Amino acid sequence: MKCTNYFLFVRQRSDRIIIKDDWILDTIKEPIKTMVQTDGRVRKWKFIEEAGRYLRVILLEDNETVHNAFFDRSFKVNI
């Protein structure tokens, strides 16, 4: 998995260290929602059953380098 130095640094936080690589890869491959930011970065979300929460993964413009990953408390599924 390609990632930025920022991601490697932030991932050491206690609230991020629990996020598994498999969850990140699954979110990249099979998101329930994808959105492109104005700066070209790509946001992807997926519900992680094991954690009972939605994971947001932010990728760089190449759509493969992970810049950030965190549980998104404010994400709502549009019905």
C-alpha positions in Angstrom: 0.0 0.0 0.0 1.4 3.4 -1.0 1.1 6.1 1.5 2.3 9.6 2.3 4.7 10.5 5.2 1.8 12.5 6.7 -0.3 9.3 6.9 2.6 7.4 8.5 2.9 10.1 11.1 -0.8 10.5 11.9 -1.3 6.8 11.9 0.6 6.6 15.2 -2.2 8.4 17.1 -4.1 6.2 19.5 -7.4 6.7 17.6 -5.8 5.7 14.3 -3.5 2.9 15.2 -6.5 0.5 15.5 -7.3 0.9 11.8 -6.2 -2.2 9.9 -4.5 -2.1 6.5 -7.2 -4.6 5.2 -9.9 -2.1 6.1 -8.1 0.6 4.2 -7.6 -1.6 1.2 -11.2 -2.8 1.2 -12.4 0.8 1.4 -10.3 1.7 -1.6 -11.5 -1.3 -3.6 -15.2 -1.4 -2.7 -16.3 2.0 -1.3 -20.0 2.7 -0.7 -19.3 6.3 -1.7 -16.6 8.2 -3.5 -16.1 11.9 -3.9 -13.4 14.0 -5.5 -12.3 17.1 -3.6 -11.6 20.4 -5.3 -7.9 19.8 -4.9 -8.1 16.5 -6.7 -7.8 14.2 -3.7 -10.3 11.3 -3.5 -12.5 10.5 -0.5 -13.8 7.0 -0.1 -16.1 5.6 2.6 -17.0 2.1 3.7 -18.8 0.6 6.7 -16.4 -1.6 8.7 -18.5 -4.3 10.4 -15.8 -5.3 12.8 -15.6 -1.7 14.1 -19.2 -0.8 13.7 -18.2 2.5 12.1 -17.6 4.2 8.7 -14.1 4.5 7.6 -13.0 7.4 5.4 -9.9 7.0 3.3 -8.4 10.0 1.5 -6.2 9.3 -1.5 -4.0 11.6 -3.5 -4.8 12.4 -7.1 -3.3 9.2 -8.3 -6.2 7.4 -6.6 -3.9 4.9 -4.9 -1.6 6.7 -2.4 -3.2 6.9 1.0 -3.0 10.4 2.6 -5.3 9.9 5.5 -7.7 7.3 7.0 -10.0 7.7 10.0 -13.4 6.8 11.3 -15.8 9.4 10.1 -18.3 10.2 12.9 -20.3 12.7 10.8 -20.8 10.4 7.7 -24.4 9.8 6.9 -25.7 7.4 4.3 -28.2 9.1 1.9 -31.3 7.0 1.6 
